[in-house]
Amino acid sequence: MLRHTLPALLGDLTGDRPPTPPRGLSDLLAVAADCAERSGARGEVPHLAQIADRRGSSRLVSQARRLRSTLVAEVAA
């Protein structure tokens, strides 16, 4: 479900002058990262890379980075 919800929320934050993120979005990214870590989910979420590539260490950016790294991590043999 989050795989379908996140692109819409993250897409609103891309562009030259992104608006203030919706309240709780960093928490939603944290839940998505937890789910991906536990389930072994892999793949790509549209617009996630643009948020993860931002400068800084806000909770939004750090959770976006965590989710992105989880989704692209190689499975250990």
N, CA, C, O and CB atoms as a CASP TS submission, in Angstrom:
PFRMAT TS
TARGET T0000
AUTHOR 0000-0000-0000
METHOD Language model
MODEL 1
PARENT N/A
ATOM      1  N   MET     1       0.816  -1.181   0.000  1.00  0.00           N
ATOM      2  CA  MET     1       0.000   0.000   0.000  1.00  0.00           C
ATOM      3  C   MET     1       0.870   1.258   0.000  1.00  0.00           C
ATOM      4  O   MET     1       0.566   2.223  -0.702  1.00  0.00           O
ATOM      5  CB  MET     1      -0.934  -0.010   1.197  1.00  0.00           C
ATOM      6  N   LEU     2       1.939   1.251   0.778  1.00  0.00           N
ATOM      7  CA  LEU     2       2.816   2.416   0.814  1.00  0.00           C
ATOM      8  C   LEU     2       3.508   2.640  -0.522  1.00  0.00           C
ATOM      9  O   LEU     2       3.807   3.778  -0.883  1.00  0.00           O
ATOM     10  CB  LEU     2       3.854   2.260   1.911  1.00  0.00           C
ATOM     11  N   ARG     3       3.762   1.567  -1.255  1.00  0.00           N
ATOM     12  CA  ARG     3       4.414   1.694  -2.559  1.00  0.00           C
ATOM     13  C   ARG     3       3.564   2.531  -3.511  1.00  0.00           C
ATOM     14  O   ARG     3       4.095   3.158  -4.428  1.00  0.00           O
ATOM     15  CB  ARG     3       4.680   0.307  -3.165  1.00  0.00           C
ATOM     16  N   HIS     4       2.261   2.543  -3.301  1.00  0.00           N
ATOM     17  CA  HIS     4       1.363   3.306  -4.164  1.00  0.00           C
ATOM     18  C   HIS     4       1.085   4.705  -3.608  1.00  0.00           C
ATOM     19  O   HIS     4       0.773   5.624  -4.366  1.00  0.00           O
ATOM     20  CB  HIS     4       0.053   2.553  -4.347  1.00  0.00           C
ATOM     21  N   THR     5       1.195   4.865  -2.304  1.00  0.00           N
ATOM     22  CA  THR     5       0.909   6.143  -1.657  1.00  0.00           C
ATOM     23  C   THR     5       2.104   7.088  -1.709  1.00  0.00           C
ATOM     24  O   THR     5       1.941   8.281  -1.965  1.00  0.00           O
ATOM     25  CB  THR     5       0.495   5.916  -0.214  1.00  0.00           C
ATOM     26  N   LEU     6       3.292   6.568  -1.470  1.00  0.00           N
ATOM     27  CA  LEU     6       4.479   7.419  -1.390  1.00  0.00           C
ATOM     28  C   LEU     6       4.775   8.218  -2.665  1.00  0.00           C
ATOM     29  O   LEU     6       5.114   9.397  -2.556  1.00  0.00           O
ATOM     30  CB  LEU     6       5.662   6.574  -1.063  1.00  0.00           C
ATOM     31  N   PRO     7       4.665   7.640  -3.862  1.00  0.00           N
ATOM     32  CA  PRO     7       4.979   8.443  -5.050  1.00  0.00           C
ATOM     33  C   PRO     7       4.148   9.722  -5.156  1.00  0.00           C
ATOM     34  O   PRO     7       4.668  10.769  -5.542  1.00  0.00           O
ATOM     35  CB  PRO     7       4.770   7.612  -6.290  1.00  0.00           C
ATOM     36  N   ALA     8       2.877   9.643  -4.819  1.00  0.00           N
ATOM     37  CA  ALA     8       2.029  10.832  -4.886  1.00  0.00           C
ATOM     38  C   ALA     8       2.472  11.884  -3.869  1.00  0.00           C
ATOM     39  O   ALA     8       2.529  13.073  -4.183  1.00  0.00           O
ATOM     40  CB  ALA     8       0.562  10.453  -4.647  1.00  0.00           C
ATOM     41  N   LEU     9       2.782  11.446  -2.664  1.00  0.00           N
ATOM     42  CA  LEU     9       3.215  12.387  -1.629  1.00  0.00           C
ATOM     43  C   LEU     9       4.593  12.964  -1.929  1.00  0.00           C
ATOM     44  O   LEU     9       4.823  14.160  -1.745  1.00  0.00           O
ATOM     45  CB  LEU     9       3.227  11.704  -0.269  1.00  0.00           C
ATOM     46  N   LEU    10       5.505  12.120  -2.389  1.00  0.00           N
ATOM     47  CA  LEU    10       6.863  12.581  -2.684  1.00  0.00           C
ATOM     48  C   LEU    10       6.900  13.435  -3.952  1.00  0.00           C
ATOM     49  O   LEU    10       7.698  14.368  -4.044  1.00  0.00           O
ATOM     50  CB  LEU    10       7.808  11.384  -2.831  1.00  0.00           C
ATOM     51  N   GLY    11       6.056  13.128  -4.916  1.00  0.00           N
ATOM     52  CA  GLY    11       6.025  13.877  -6.162  1.00  0.00           C
ATOM     53  C   GLY    11       5.679  15.344  -5.948  1.00  0.00           C
ATOM     54  O   GLY    11       6.139  16.213  -6.689  1.00  0.00           O
ATOM     55  N   ASP    12       4.868  15.615  -4.931  1.00  0.00           N
ATOM     56  CA  ASP    12       4.515  16.993  -4.620  1.00  0.00           C
ATOM     57  C   ASP    12       5.700  17.792  -4.085  1.00  0.00           C
ATOM     58  O   ASP    12       5.652  19.021  -4.053  1.00  0.00           O
ATOM     59  CB  ASP    12       3.390  17.018  -3.616  1.00  0.00           C
ATOM     60  N   LEU    13       6.759  17.108  -3.666  1.00  0.00           N
ATOM     61  CA  LEU    13       7.918  17.777  -3.059  1.00  0.00           C
ATOM     62  C   LEU    13       9.060  18.009  -4.028  1.00  0.00           C
ATOM     63  O   LEU    13      10.094  18.553  -3.641  1.00  0.00           O
ATOM     64  CB  LEU    13       8.418  16.974  -1.901  1.00  0.00           C
ATOM     65  N   THR    14       8.897  17.610  -5.270  1.00  0.00           N
ATOM     66  CA  THR    14       9.960  17.794  -6.251  1.00  0.00           C
ATOM     67  C   THR    14       9.741  19.113  -6.978  1.00  0.00           C
ATOM     68  O   THR    14       8.641  19.664  -6.974  1.00  0.00           O
ATOM     69  CB  THR    14      10.007  16.611  -7.254  1.00  0.00           C
ATOM     70  N   GLY    15      10.793  19.604  -7.596  1.00  0.00           N
ATOM     71  CA  GLY    15      10.706  20.864  -8.319  1.00  0.00           C
ATOM     72  C   GLY    15      11.677  21.884  -7.773  1.00  0.00           C
ATOM     73  O   GLY    15      12.429  21.605  -6.839  1.00  0.00           O
ATOM     74  N   ASP    16      11.656  23.066  -8.358  1.00  0.00           N
ATOM     75  CA  ASP    16      12.598  24.108  -7.962  1.00  0.00           C
ATOM     76  C   ASP    16      12.317  24.676  -6.573  1.00  0.00           C
ATOM     77  O   ASP    16      13.246  24.961  -5.818  1.00  0.00           O
ATOM     78  CB  ASP    16      12.573  25.219  -8.971  1.00  0.00           C
ATOM     79  N   ARG    17      11.061  24.839  -6.242  1.00  0.00           N
ATOM     80  CA  ARG    17      10.678  25.397  -4.944  1.00  0.00           C
ATOM     81  C   ARG    17       9.659  24.477  -4.276  1.00  0.00           C
ATOM     82  O   ARG    17       8.465  24.775  -4.243  1.00  0.00           O
ATOM     83  CB  ARG    17      10.099  26.834  -5.105  1.00  0.00           C
ATOM     84  N   PRO    18      10.146  23.356  -3.744  1.00  0.00           N
ATOM     85  CA  PRO    18       9.213  22.400  -3.144  1.00  0.00           C
ATOM     86  C   PRO    18       8.518  22.991  -1.917  1.00  0.00           C
ATOM     87  O   PRO    18       9.129  23.746  -1.160  1.00  0.00           O
ATOM     88  CB  PRO    18       9.950  21.113  -2.759  1.00  0.00           C
ATOM     89  N   PRO    19       7.251  22.650  -1.721  1.00  0.00           N
ATOM     90  CA  PRO    19       6.532  23.130  -0.540  1.00  0.00           C
ATOM     91  C   PRO    19       7.003  22.409   0.719  1.00  0.00           C
ATOM     92  O   PRO    19       7.790  21.464   0.657  1.00  0.00           O
ATOM     93  CB  PRO    19       5.022  22.941  -0.719  1.00  0.00           C
ATOM     94  N   THR    20       6.515  22.866   1.835  1.00  0.00           N
ATOM     95  CA  THR    20       6.794  22.196   3.101  1.00  0.00           C
ATOM     96  C   THR    20       6.169  20.802   3.054  1.00  0.00           C
ATOM     97  O   THR    20       5.012  20.658   2.660  1.00  0.00           O
ATOM     98  CB  THR    20       6.244  23.023   4.317  1.00  0.00           C
ATOM     99  N   PRO    21       6.923  19.778   3.451  1.00  0.00           N
ATOM    100  CA  PRO    21       6.379  18.409   3.427  1.00  0.00           C
ATOM    101  C   PRO    21       5.154  18.290   4.326  1.00  0.00           C
ATOM    102  O   PRO    21       5.060  18.978   5.343  1.00  0.00           O
ATOM    103  CB  PRO    21       7.451  17.393   3.868  1.00  0.00           C
ATOM    104  N   PRO    22       4.227  17.433   3.960  1.00  0.00           N
ATOM    105  CA  PRO    22       3.068  17.219   4.830  1.00  0.00           C
ATOM    106  C   PRO    22       3.501  16.667   6.184  1.00  0.00           C
ATOM    107  O   PRO    22       4.472  15.918   6.284  1.00  0.00           O
ATOM    108  CB  PRO    22       2.065  16.263   4.166  1.00  0.00           C
ATOM    109  N   ARG    23       2.788  17.036   7.183  1.00  0.00           N
ATOM    110  CA  ARG    23       3.088  16.569   8.542  1.00  0.00           C
ATOM    111  C   ARG    23       2.998  15.047   8.591  1.00  0.00           C
ATOM    112  O   ARG    23       2.033  14.461   8.101  1.00  0.00           O
ATOM    113  CB  ARG    23       2.115  17.207   9.576  1.00  0.00           C
ATOM    114  N   GLY    24       3.996  14.417   9.178  1.00  0.00           N
ATOM    115  CA  GLY    24       3.996  12.969   9.337  1.00  0.00           C
ATOM    116  C   GLY    24       4.620  12.187   8.183  1.00  0.00           C
ATOM    117  O   GLY    24       4.706  10.960   8.240  1.00  0.00           O
ATOM    118  N   LEU    25       5.056  12.894   7.134  1.00  0.00           N
ATOM    119  CA  LEU    25       5.640  12.185   5.996  1.00  0.00           C
ATOM    120  C   LEU    25       6.924  11.461   6.385  1.00  0.00           C
ATOM    121  O   LEU    25       7.174  10.353   5.910  1.00  0.00           O
ATOM    122  CB  LEU    25       5.917  13.158   4.855  1.00  0.00           C
ATOM    123  N   SER    26       7.735  12.066   7.234  1.00  0.00           N
ATOM    124  CA  SER    26       8.964  11.385   7.664  1.00  0.00           C
ATOM    125  C   SER    26       8.626  10.121   8.454  1.00  0.00           C
ATOM    126  O   SER    26       9.335   9.120   8.351  1.00  0.00           O
ATOM    127  CB  SER    26       9.843  12.332   8.520  1.00  0.00           C
ATOM    128  N   ASP    27       7.551  10.159   9.242  1.00  0.00           N
ATOM    129  CA  ASP    27       7.116   8.958   9.966  1.00  0.00           C
ATOM    130  C   ASP    27       6.650   7.880   8.991  1.00  0.00           C
ATOM    131  O   ASP    27       6.924   6.696   9.188  1.00  0.00           O
ATOM    132  CB  ASP    27       5.984   9.303  10.957  1.00  0.00           C
ATOM    133  N   LEU    28       5.952   8.293   7.952  1.00  0.00           N
ATOM    134  CA  LEU    28       5.483   7.342   6.942  1.00  0.00           C
ATOM    135  C   LEU    28       6.663   6.694   6.217  1.00  0.00           C
ATOM    136  O   LEU    28       6.638   5.497   5.931  1.00  0.00           O
ATOM    137  CB  LEU    28       4.558   8.045   5.929  1.00  0.00           C
ATOM    138  N   LEU    29       7.695   7.486   5.922  1.00  0.00           N
ATOM    139  CA  LEU    29       8.904   6.934   5.301  1.00  0.00           C
ATOM    140  C   LEU    29       9.601   5.957   6.250  1.00  0.00           C
ATOM    141  O   LEU    29      10.136   4.938   5.812  1.00  0.00           O
ATOM    142  CB  LEU    29       9.872   8.069   4.899  1.00  0.00           C
ATOM    143  N   ALA    30       9.594   6.267   7.543  1.00  0.00           N
ATOM    144  CA  ALA    30      10.202   5.361   8.525  1.00  0.00           C
ATOM    145  C   ALA    30       9.461   4.036   8.568  1.00  0.00           C
ATOM    146  O   ALA    30      10.089   2.980   8.646  1.00  0.00           O
ATOM    147  CB  ALA    30      10.212   6.002   9.921  1.00  0.00           C
ATOM    148  N   VAL    31       8.137   4.075   8.519  1.00  0.00           N
ATOM    149  CA  VAL    31       7.336   2.847   8.503  1.00  0.00           C
ATOM    150  C   VAL    31       7.626   2.062   7.223  1.00  0.00           C
ATOM    151  O   VAL    31       7.772   0.840   7.257  1.00  0.00           O
ATOM    152  CB  VAL    31       5.816   3.174   8.613  1.00  0.00           C
ATOM    153  N   ALA    32       7.707   2.771   6.097  1.00  0.00           N
ATOM    154  CA  ALA    32       8.003   2.104   4.829  1.00  0.00           C
ATOM    155  C   ALA    32       9.373   1.438   4.879  1.00  0.00           C
ATOM    156  O   ALA    32       9.537   0.318   4.395  1.00  0.00           O
ATOM    157  CB  ALA    32       7.941   3.107   3.663  1.00  0.00           C
ATOM    158  N   ALA    33      10.360   2.121   5.461  1.00  0.00           N
ATOM    159  CA  ALA    33      11.700   1.541   5.578  1.00  0.00           C
ATOM    160  C   ALA    33      11.678   0.320   6.489  1.00  0.00           C
ATOM    161  O   ALA    33      12.313  -0.690   6.184  1.00  0.00           O
ATOM    162  CB  ALA    33      12.697   2.584   6.113  1.00  0.00           C
ATOM    163  N   ASP    34      10.956   0.402   7.602  1.00  0.00           N
ATOM    164  CA  ASP    34      10.824  -0.757   8.496  1.00  0.00           C
ATOM    165  C   ASP    34      10.217  -1.946   7.754  1.00  0.00           C
ATOM    166  O   ASP    34      10.718  -3.067   7.841  1.00  0.00           O
ATOM    167  CB  ASP    34       9.955  -0.399   9.723  1.00  0.00           C
ATOM    168  N   CYS    35       9.140  -1.686   7.027  1.00  0.00           N
ATOM    169  CA  CYS    35       8.467  -2.761   6.281  1.00  0.00           C
ATOM    170  C   CYS    35       9.399  -3.368   5.236  1.00  0.00           C
ATOM    171  O   CYS    35       9.459  -4.587   5.080  1.00  0.00           O
ATOM    172  CB  CYS    35       7.189  -2.228   5.601  1.00  0.00           C
ATOM    173  N   ALA    36      10.120  -2.512   4.524  1.00  0.00           N
ATOM    174  CA  ALA    36      11.032  -3.004   3.486  1.00  0.00           C
ATOM    175  C   ALA    36      12.157  -3.827   4.103  1.00  0.00           C
ATOM    176  O   ALA    36      12.539  -4.863   3.557  1.00  0.00           O
ATOM    177  CB  ALA    36      11.617  -1.830   2.676  1.00  0.00           C
ATOM    178  N   GLU    37      12.689  -3.376   5.233  1.00  0.00           N
ATOM    179  CA  GLU    37      13.765  -4.118   5.903  1.00  0.00           C
ATOM    180  C   GLU    37      13.285  -5.483   6.373  1.00  0.00           C
ATOM    181  O   GLU    37      14.004  -6.473   6.236  1.00  0.00           O
ATOM    182  CB  GLU    37      14.305  -3.319   7.093  1.00  0.00           C
ATOM    183  N   ARG    38      12.101  -5.545   6.913  1.00  0.00           N
ATOM    184  CA  ARG    38      11.577  -6.799   7.458  1.00  0.00           C
ATOM    185  C   ARG    38      11.127  -7.776   6.377  1.00  0.00           C
ATOM    186  O   ARG    38      11.257  -8.991   6.527  1.00  0.00           O
ATOM    187  CB  ARG    38      10.423  -6.511   8.383  1.00  0.00           C
ATOM    188  N   SER    39      10.591  -7.223   5.278  1.00  0.00           N
ATOM    189  CA  SER    39      10.043  -8.098   4.241  1.00  0.00           C
ATOM    190  C   SER    39      11.033  -8.434   3.137  1.00  0.00           C
ATOM    191  O   SER    39      10.810  -9.357   2.354  1.00  0.00           O
ATOM    192  CB  SER    39       8.835  -7.462   3.636  1.00  0.00           C
ATOM    193  N   GLY    40      12.135  -7.677   3.074  1.00  0.00           N
ATOM    194  CA  GLY    40      13.098  -7.893   2.008  1.00  0.00           C
ATOM    195  C   GLY    40      12.657  -7.291   0.684  1.00  0.00           C
ATOM    196  O   GLY    40      13.137  -7.688  -0.378  1.00  0.00           O
ATOM    197  N   ALA    41      11.740  -6.332   0.751  1.00  0.00           N
ATOM    198  CA  ALA    41      11.231  -5.705  -0.473  1.00  0.00           C
ATOM    199  C   ALA    41      12.361  -5.013  -1.233  1.00  0.00           C
ATOM    200  O   ALA    41      13.278  -4.450  -0.635  1.00  0.00           O
ATOM    201  CB  ALA    41      10.115  -4.692  -0.138  1.00  0.00           C
ATOM    202  N   ARG    42      12.278  -5.066  -2.539  1.00  0.00           N
ATOM    203  CA  ARG    42      13.245  -4.427  -3.424  1.00  0.00           C
ATOM    204  C   ARG    42      12.476  -3.688  -4.505  1.00  0.00           C
ATOM    205  O   ARG    42      11.307  -3.982  -4.755  1.00  0.00           O
ATOM    206  CB  ARG    42      14.233  -5.470  -4.044  1.00  0.00           C
ATOM    207  N   GLY    43      13.116  -2.750  -5.131  1.00  0.00           N
ATOM    208  CA  GLY    43      12.473  -2.041  -6.229  1.00  0.00           C
ATOM    209  C   GLY    43      12.720  -0.552  -6.141  1.00  0.00           C
ATOM    210  O   GLY    43      13.614  -0.087  -5.434  1.00  0.00           O
ATOM    211  N   GLU    44      11.916   0.174  -6.867  1.00  0.00           N
ATOM    212  CA  GLU    44      12.083   1.614  -6.954  1.00  0.00           C
ATOM    213  C   GLU    44      10.765   2.293  -6.617  1.00  0.00           C
ATOM    214  O   GLU    44       9.695   1.820  -7.001  1.00  0.00           O
ATOM    215  CB  GLU    44      12.575   2.030  -8.358  1.00  0.00           C
ATOM    216  N   VAL    45      10.849   3.399  -5.902  1.00  0.00           N
ATOM    217  CA  VAL    45       9.686   4.221  -5.603  1.00  0.00           C
ATOM    218  C   VAL    45       9.882   5.548  -6.322  1.00  0.00           C
ATOM    219  O   VAL    45      10.853   6.254  -6.048  1.00  0.00           O
ATOM    220  CB  VAL    45       9.496   4.424  -4.050  1.00  0.00           C
ATOM    221  N   PRO    46       8.988   5.902  -7.231  1.00  0.00           N
ATOM    222  CA  PRO    46       9.130   7.175  -7.948  1.00  0.00           C
ATOM    223  C   PRO    46       9.271   8.354  -6.986  1.00  0.00           C
ATOM    224  O   PRO    46       8.575   8.439  -5.975  1.00  0.00           O
ATOM    225  CB  PRO    46       7.928   7.399  -8.867  1.00  0.00           C
ATOM    226  N   HIS    47      10.173   9.243  -7.320  1.00  0.00           N
ATOM    227  CA  HIS    47      10.445  10.495  -6.594  1.00  0.00           C
ATOM    228  C   HIS    47      11.245  10.299  -5.300  1.00  0.00           C
ATOM    229  O   HIS    47      11.660  11.285  -4.691  1.00  0.00           O
ATOM    230  CB  HIS    47       9.140  11.180  -6.267  1.00  0.00           C
ATOM    231  N   LEU    48      11.466   9.073  -4.874  1.00  0.00           N
ATOM    232  CA  LEU    48      12.214   8.839  -3.634  1.00  0.00           C
ATOM    233  C   LEU    48      13.653   9.322  -3.772  1.00  0.00           C
ATOM    234  O   LEU    48      14.192   9.924  -2.843  1.00  0.00           O
ATOM    235  CB  LEU    48      12.191   7.346  -3.262  1.00  0.00           C
ATOM    236  N   ALA    49      14.270   9.071  -4.894  1.00  0.00           N
ATOM    237  CA  ALA    49      15.671   9.456  -5.088  1.00  0.00           C
ATOM    238  C   ALA    49      15.857  10.967  -4.990  1.00  0.00           C
ATOM    239  O   ALA    49      16.861  11.429  -4.449  1.00  0.00           O
ATOM    240  CB  ALA    49      16.174   8.959  -6.444  1.00  0.00           C
ATOM    241  N   GLN    50      14.908  11.739  -5.502  1.00  0.00           N
ATOM    242  CA  GLN    50      15.032  13.197  -5.437  1.00  0.00           C
ATOM    243  C   GLN    50      15.027  13.694  -3.991  1.00  0.00           C
ATOM    244  O   GLN    50      15.732  14.645  -3.656  1.00  0.00           O
ATOM    245  CB  GLN    50      13.895  13.861  -6.222  1.00  0.00           C
ATOM    246  N   ILE    51      14.246  13.060  -3.154  1.00  0.00           N
ATOM    247  CA  ILE    51      14.206  13.442  -1.741  1.00  0.00           C
ATOM    248  C   ILE    51      15.467  12.951  -1.037  1.00  0.00           C
ATOM    249  O   ILE    51      16.060  13.686  -0.248  1.00  0.00           O
ATOM    250  CB  ILE    51      12.941  12.871  -1.049  1.00  0.00           C
ATOM    251  N   ALA    52      15.880  11.720  -1.313  1.00  0.00           N
ATOM    252  CA  ALA    52      17.065  11.136  -0.673  1.00  0.00           C
ATOM    253  C   ALA    52      18.343  11.867  -1.081  1.00  0.00           C
ATOM    254  O   ALA    52      19.308  11.884  -0.317  1.00  0.00           O
ATOM    255  CB  ALA    52      17.181   9.650  -1.028  1.00  0.00           C
ATOM    256  N   ASP    53      18.366  12.462  -2.254  1.00  0.00           N
ATOM    257  CA  ASP    53      19.562  13.166  -2.731  1.00  0.00           C
ATOM    258  C   ASP    53      19.674  14.608  -2.242  1.00  0.00           C
ATOM    259  O   ASP    53      20.651  15.290  -2.551  1.00  0.00           O
ATOM    260  CB  ASP    53      19.581  13.157  -4.226  1.00  0.00           C
ATOM    261  N   ARG    54      18.711  15.067  -1.503  1.00  0.00           N
ATOM    262  CA  ARG    54      18.768  16.438  -0.972  1.00  0.00           C
ATOM    263  C   ARG    54      19.910  16.568   0.022  1.00  0.00           C
ATOM    264  O   ARG    54      20.355  15.592   0.626  1.00  0.00           O
ATOM    265  CB  ARG    54      17.428  16.825  -0.299  1.00  0.00           C
ATOM    266  N   ARG    55      20.363  17.785   0.170  1.00  0.00           N
ATOM    267  CA  ARG    55      21.385  18.070   1.195  1.00  0.00           C
ATOM    268  C   ARG    55      20.724  18.080   2.561  1.00  0.00           C
ATOM    269  O   ARG    55      19.513  18.257   2.690  1.00  0.00           O
ATOM    270  CB  ARG    55      22.102  19.435   0.924  1.00  0.00           C
ATOM    271  N   GLY    56      21.540  17.887   3.563  1.00  0.00           N
ATOM    272  CA  GLY    56      21.044  18.007   4.920  1.00  0.00           C
ATOM    273  C   GLY    56      20.792  16.683   5.593  1.00  0.00           C
ATOM    274  O   GLY    56      21.027  15.611   5.036  1.00  0.00           O
ATOM    275  N   SER    57      20.304  16.799   6.814  1.00  0.00           N
ATOM    276  CA  SER    57      20.077  15.589   7.607  1.00  0.00           C
ATOM    277  C   SER    57      18.721  15.637   8.305  1.00  0.00           C
ATOM    278  O   SER    57      18.564  15.094   9.398  1.00  0.00           O
ATOM    279  CB  SER    57      21.196  15.411   8.642  1.00  0.00           C
ATOM    280  N   SER    58      17.752  16.280   7.682  1.00  0.00           N
ATOM    281  CA  SER    58      16.418  16.298   8.269  1.00  0.00           C
ATOM    282  C   SER    58      15.903  14.868   8.374  1.00  0.00           C
ATOM    283  O   SER    58      16.408  13.966   7.705  1.00  0.00           O
ATOM    284  CB  SER    58      15.448  17.176   7.428  1.00  0.00           C
ATOM    285  N   ARG    59      14.919  14.672   9.199  1.00  0.00           N
ATOM    286  CA  ARG    59      14.370  13.315   9.359  1.00  0.00           C
ATOM    287  C   ARG    59      13.781  12.836   8.048  1.00  0.00           C
ATOM    288  O   ARG    59      13.895  11.656   7.716  1.00  0.00           O
ATOM    289  CB  ARG    59      13.296  13.279  10.472  1.00  0.00           C
ATOM    290  N   LEU    60      13.152  13.729   7.295  1.00  0.00           N
ATOM    291  CA  LEU    60      12.578  13.360   6.004  1.00  0.00           C
ATOM    292  C   LEU    60      13.656  12.815   5.078  1.00  0.00           C
ATOM    293  O   LEU    60      13.486  11.757   4.472  1.00  0.00           O
ATOM    294  CB  LEU    60      11.881  14.565   5.356  1.00  0.00           C
ATOM    295  N   VAL    61      14.761  13.539   4.972  1.00  0.00           N
ATOM    296  CA  VAL    61      15.849  13.135   4.076  1.00  0.00           C
ATOM    297  C   VAL    61      16.519  11.862   4.588  1.00  0.00           C
ATOM    298  O   VAL    61      16.819  10.967   3.797  1.00  0.00           O
ATOM    299  CB  VAL    61      16.890  14.268   3.941  1.00  0.00           C
ATOM    300  N   SER    62      16.754  11.766   5.877  1.00  0.00           N
ATOM    301  CA  SER    62      17.437  10.571   6.392  1.00  0.00           C
ATOM    302  C   SER    62      16.572   9.316   6.234  1.00  0.00           C
ATOM    303  O   SER    62      17.103   8.244   5.945  1.00  0.00           O
ATOM    304  CB  SER    62      17.807  10.766   7.873  1.00  0.00           C
ATOM    305  N   GLN    63      15.262   9.424   6.415  1.00  0.00           N
ATOM    306  CA  GLN    63      14.393   8.260   6.235  1.00  0.00           C
ATOM    307  C   GLN    63      14.235   7.912   4.755  1.00  0.00           C
ATOM    308  O   GLN    63      14.092   6.741   4.402  1.00  0.00           O
ATOM    309  CB  GLN    63      13.018   8.519   6.864  1.00  0.00           C
ATOM    310  N   ALA    64      14.261   8.927   3.894  1.00  0.00           N
ATOM    311  CA  ALA    64      14.231   8.661   2.447  1.00  0.00           C
ATOM    312  C   ALA    64      15.494   7.917   2.035  1.00  0.00           C
ATOM    313  O   ALA    64      15.431   6.988   1.229  1.00  0.00           O
ATOM    314  CB  ALA    64      14.094   9.985   1.639  1.00  0.00           C
ATOM    315  N   ARG    65      16.627   8.311   2.574  1.00  0.00           N
ATOM    316  CA  ARG    65      17.889   7.619   2.275  1.00  0.00           C
ATOM    317  C   ARG    65      17.854   6.182   2.790  1.00  0.00           C
ATOM    318  O   ARG    65      18.295   5.254   2.113  1.00  0.00           O
ATOM    319  CB  ARG    65      19.082   8.375   2.897  1.00  0.00           C
ATOM    320  N   ARG    66      17.326   6.019   3.993  1.00  0.00           N
ATOM    321  CA  ARG    66      17.231   4.674   4.584  1.00  0.00           C
ATOM    322  C   ARG    66      16.349   3.770   3.728  1.00  0.00           C
ATOM    323  O   ARG    66      16.710   2.625   3.455  1.00  0.00           O
ATOM    324  CB  ARG    66      16.672   4.748   6.024  1.00  0.00           C
ATOM    325  N   LEU    67      15.203   4.277   3.307  1.00  0.00           N
ATOM    326  CA  LEU    67      14.299   3.478   2.482  1.00  0.00           C
ATOM    327  C   LEU    67      14.946   3.160   1.142  1.00  0.00           C
ATOM    328  O   LEU    67      14.877   2.023   0.676  1.00  0.00           O
ATOM    329  CB  LEU    67      12.963   4.212   2.270  1.00  0.00           C
ATOM    330  N   ARG    68      15.566   4.142   0.525  1.00  0.00           N
ATOM    331  CA  ARG    68      16.201   3.901  -0.774  1.00  0.00           C
ATOM    332  C   ARG    68      17.300   2.858  -0.655  1.00  0.00           C
ATOM    333  O   ARG    68      17.394   1.959  -1.491  1.00  0.00           O
ATOM    334  CB  ARG    68      16.774   5.204  -1.344  1.00  0.00           C
ATOM    335  N   SER    69      18.131   2.967   0.370  1.00  0.00           N
ATOM    336  CA  SER    69      19.227   1.997   0.503  1.00  0.00           C
ATOM    337  C   SER    69      18.695   0.597   0.787  1.00  0.00           C
ATOM    338  O   SER    69      19.292  -0.389   0.355  1.00  0.00           O
ATOM    339  CB  SER    69      20.191   2.426   1.619  1.00  0.00           C
ATOM    340  N   THR    70      17.594   0.500   1.498  1.00  0.00           N
ATOM    341  CA  THR    70      16.986  -0.802   1.768  1.00  0.00           C
ATOM    342  C   THR    70      16.431  -1.410   0.484  1.00  0.00           C
ATOM    343  O   THR    70      16.595  -2.605   0.238  1.00  0.00           O
ATOM    344  CB  THR    70      15.870  -0.671   2.821  1.00  0.00           C
ATOM    345  N   LEU    71      15.786  -0.602  -0.321  1.00  0.00           N
ATOM    346  CA  LEU    71      15.152  -1.111  -1.546  1.00  0.00           C
ATOM    347  C   LEU    71      16.144  -1.525  -2.613  1.00  0.00           C
ATOM    348  O   LEU    71      15.815  -2.329  -3.486  1.00  0.00           O
ATOM    349  CB  LEU    71      14.235  -0.074  -2.112  1.00  0.00           C
ATOM    350  N   VAL    72      17.362  -0.986  -2.558  1.00  0.00           N
ATOM    351  CA  VAL    72      18.352  -1.338  -3.574  1.00  0.00           C
ATOM    352  C   VAL    72      19.439  -2.257  -3.046  1.00  0.00           C
ATOM    353  O   VAL    72      20.343  -2.637  -3.790  1.00  0.00           O
ATOM    354  CB  VAL    72      18.979  -0.093  -4.128  1.00  0.00           C
ATOM    355  N   ALA    73      19.362  -2.627  -1.747  1.00  0.00           N
ATOM    356  CA  ALA    73      20.371  -3.490  -1.142  1.00  0.00           C
ATOM    357  C   ALA    73      20.386  -4.864  -1.818  1.00  0.00           C
ATOM    358  O   ALA    73      19.343  -5.404  -2.186  1.00  0.00           O
ATOM    359  CB  ALA    73      20.113  -3.639   0.368  1.00  0.00           C
ATOM    360  N   GLU    74      21.567  -5.403  -1.966  1.00  0.00           N
ATOM    361  CA  GLU    74      21.711  -6.745  -2.518  1.00  0.00           C
ATOM    362  C   GLU    74      21.405  -7.763  -1.445  1.00  0.00           C
ATOM    363  O   GLU    74      21.751  -7.568  -0.279  1.00  0.00           O
ATOM    364  CB  GLU    74      23.124  -6.965  -3.087  1.00  0.00           C
ATOM    365  N   VAL    75      20.779  -8.814  -1.818  1.00  0.00           N
ATOM    366  CA  VAL    75      20.479  -9.886  -0.882  1.00  0.00           C
ATOM    367  C   VAL    75      21.739 -10.694  -0.643  1.00  0.00           C
ATOM    368  O   VAL    75      22.390 -11.128  -1.593  1.00  0.00           O
ATOM    369  CB  VAL    75      19.337 -10.787  -1.408  1.00  0.00           C
ATOM    370  N   ALA    76      22.093 -10.900   0.634  1.00  0.00           N
ATOM    371  CA  ALA    76      23.286 -11.674   0.967  1.00  0.00           C
ATOM    372  C   ALA    76      23.046 -13.145   0.653  1.00  0.00           C
ATOM    373  O   ALA    76      21.985 -13.695   0.951  1.00  0.00           O
ATOM    374  CB  ALA    76      23.667 -11.490   2.456  1.00  0.00           C
ATOM    375  N   ALA    77      24.033 -13.758   0.058  1.00  0.00           N
ATOM    376  CA  ALA    77      23.888 -15.171  -0.311  1.00  0.00           C
ATOM    377  C   ALA    77      24.198 -16.087   0.838  1.00  0.00           C
ATOM    378  O   ALA    77      24.124 -17.307   0.693  1.00  0.00           O
ATOM    379  CB  ALA    77      24.782 -15.508  -1.475  1.00  0.00           C
TER
END
